[in-house]
Amino acid sequence: MSDEKSPEKSYVIGTHDAEIERLGLQHRVWRPSVLEFWRLAGLTDGMTVIDAGAGPGYAAADLAEIVGEAGRVLAVERSHRFVTALKVRAKAYGIANIEAIESDLLDYAWPTGAADRIWCRWVLAFVADPAQVLRGMVRALKPGGALMLHEYYDYASWHLAPRNAEFEAYVAKIIASWRASGGEPDIGLALPRLLSDLGLEIERVRPVVFAAHPDDFVWQWPTTFARSNAHVMAENGTIPRCEAERIETILAQYESDPASLVITPGVLQIVARKPA
Ligand SMILES: C[S@@+](CC[C@H](N)C(=O)[O-])C[C@H]1O[C@@H](n2cnc3c(N)ncnc32)[C@H](O)[C@@H]1O
């Protein structure tokens, strides 16, 4: 594989150590919402779950704890760096029921009828052909099994309050950079049609948005990404260095005012069931 095509180079957000840390923070912020979503989707002990695009495995570790010794988690991820981080964490925490599989989801030999649930968060937004991945997922579900999907539906709904035009212009550039790399940030809007075309029953759809002040833990999630991604975009020439520095200045200004708010980009959580 050429260096340009390697998962570490071609993934628009990157797989560097700071991104592994950021994904951990992101998971901790989202964990209460996700645990509730999984419960509503019927996740329970003894189940086999595929974590599709598992990253460094923060959610996979929680899934493994819930399904317990009688269950197992197949964590599929294409980045070697993320798979290594996942294995290191699983070993450190003594988690024995996660199997890490290094594979692109577009190439993965989905095991037929193996999974009670498939969890996929913020991955279909980066995949060139999400319908192909969904077809594999449907094959891998047991009859009566369900997909648990979590994707953005309106990335441009990410705002600072009071409104900030420079920040919104930066968000528009993030959206453009994802699209230029072959993804679609608002993939959530396409999912209901795609899922129903594949014969799945859409059981639950819920939008999730947070509004957070600077002293709220939730504030850390969007602002840490805004900062780290500005750095990545400046490094790869998508924005000038001065614009990345300007984002830092704007965020610092908002953080000095306790009345500031961040409104997070809209996420859809979808449960779609394969008929029994
Ligand atoms: C924003 S991260 C989310 C990681 C994890 N799902 C989570 O919620 O913490 C996106 C992940 O999708 C992975 N990914 C993107 N395209 C992929 C593909 N075609 N096959 C497998 N993984 C992919 C990336 O390597 C990265 O780990």
The ligand as an SDF file (V2000), in Angstrom:
LIG
                    3D

 27 29  0  0  0  0  0  0  0  0999 V2000
  -14.0920    9.6490   14.5010 C   0  0  0  0  0  0  0  0  0  0  0  0
  -13.3180    8.0800   14.6320 S   0  0  0  0  0  0  0  0  0  0  0  0
  -14.4990    7.1900   15.6380 C   0  0  0  0  0  0  0  0  0  0  0  0
  -13.8920    5.9850   16.3160 C   0  0  0  0  0  0  0  0  0  0  0  0
  -14.8660    5.1930   17.1760 C   0  0  0  0  0  0  0  0  0  0  0  0
  -15.9850    4.6730   16.4110 N   0  0  0  0  0  0  0  0  0  0  0  0
  -15.3730    6.0520   18.2880 C   0  0  0  0  0  0  0  0  0  0  0  0
  -16.5390    6.4410   18.2850 O   0  0  0  0  0  0  0  0  0  0  0  0
  -14.5840    6.3560   19.1900 O   0  0  0  0  0  0  0  0  0  0  0  0
  -13.5480    7.3510   13.0150 C   0  0  0  0  0  0  0  0  0  0  0  0
  -12.9310    5.9700   12.9070 C   0  0  0  0  0  0  0  0  0  0  0  0
  -13.3480    5.3430   11.7110 O   0  0  0  0  0  0  0  0  0  0  0  0
  -12.2300    4.6450   11.1880 C   0  0  0  0  0  0  0  0  0  0  0  0
  -12.4780    4.4260    9.7790 N   0  0  0  0  0  0  0  0  0  0  0  0
  -12.7000    5.3670    8.8260 C   0  0  0  0  0  0  0  0  0  0  0  0
  -12.9070    4.7860    7.6300 N   0  0  0  0  0  0  0  0  0  0  0  0
  -12.8260    3.4420    7.8480 C   0  0  0  0  0  0  0  0  0  0  0  0
  -12.9470    2.2920    7.0170 C   0  0  0  0  0  0  0  0  0  0  0  0
  -13.1880    2.4310    5.7050 N   0  0  0  0  0  0  0  0  0  0  0  0
  -12.8060    1.0750    7.5660 N   0  0  0  0  0  0  0  0  0  0  0  0
  -12.5670    0.9330    8.8990 C   0  0  0  0  0  0  0  0  0  0  0  0
  -12.4420    1.9770    9.7520 N   0  0  0  0  0  0  0  0  0  0  0  0
  -12.5620    3.2130    9.2160 C   0  0  0  0  0  0  0  0  0  0  0  0
  -11.0550    5.5710   11.4730 C   0  0  0  0  0  0  0  0  0  0  0  0
   -9.8260    4.9040   11.3550 O   0  0  0  0  0  0  0  0  0  0  0  0
  -11.4150    5.9770   12.8950 C   0  0  0  0  0  0  0  0  0  0  0  0
  -10.9640    5.0260   13.8220 O   0  0  0  0  0  0  0  0  0  0  0  0
  1  2  1  0
  2  3  1  0
  2 10  1  0
  3  4  1  0
  4  5  1  0
  5  6  1  0
  5  7  1  0
  7  8  2  0
  7  9  1  0
 10 11  1  0
 11 12  1  0
 11 26  1  0
 12 13  1  0
 13 14  1  0
 13 24  1  0
 14 15  1  0
 14 23  1  0
 15 16  2  0
 16 17  1  0
 17 18  1  0
 17 23  2  0
 18 19  1  0
 18 20  2  0
 20 21  1  0
 21 22  2  0
 22 23  1  0
 24 25  1  0
 24 26  1  0
 26 27  1  0
M  CHG  2   2   1   9  -1
M  END
$$$$
